[in-house]
Amino acid sequence: GAGVSQSPRYKVAKRGQDVALRCDPISGHVSLFWYQQALGQGPEFLTYFQNEAQLDKSGLPSDRFFAERPEGSVSTLKIQRTQQEDSAVYLCASSYRGQGGTEAFFGQGTRLTVV
Amino acid sequence: AQSVAQPEDQVNVAEGNPLTVKCTYSVSGNPYLFWYVQYPNRGLQFLLKYITGDNLVKGSYGFEAEFNKSQTSFHLKKPSALVSDSALYFCAVRAEGFNDMRFGAGTRLTVKP
């Protein structure tokens, strides 16, 4: 596609509810990243995929967070038993390769509010 | 370890004046440096990057940035600011051999007519 697409744009979840956030990367991009951006902060790295392989999940804040990219294209970030501190904008980014000087292209993000 | 600092939360300039948004970084090894801009309700948009070579890199919308290895800085500049440049600017670094980009906390640029 023309850019990285994320859905839904906004999600309100009751505390304890499970949520799934979707990311459609730019076609042909090998690398996919998830970031969490709290209000007034810069994006914080969550996890990285190269094709379908999750090579780095060091930024996932707890075992309630789970990400997958089963066919090396679309990715889903799942948060189980949501807590209020999970409220943030979740950004997905893709690039044709992950390391070095390759820039990443970001989607508009999903704003998650846990009430 | 890799980290980025943007020492100014807010930068205000008058339209037509030059602007500078500051960024310093800390990495082990060679850095790859990036600037992104974020408009309200929009995703981050790539502006420019430094990989190697010339210390002055030029990017989108007339922006440029100067890499200074001795000062570990990568300041964003523009010779003549526009009101439409008002946005949130993020500096990011990726260390050689690493996957993730580390972002600064952001600097809000306001250009007044």
Interface residues (C-beta under 8 A of the other chain):
Chain A: V4 S31 F33 Y35 G40 Q41 G42 P43 E44 F45 Y48 L55 D56 S58 G59 L91 A93 G98 Q99 G100 G101 E103 A104 F105 F106 G107 Q108 G109
Chain B: V4 Y32 F34 Y36 N41 R42 G43 L44 Q45 F46 K49 Y50 I51 T52 F90 R94 E96 G97 F98 N99 D100 M101 R102 F103 G104 A105 G106
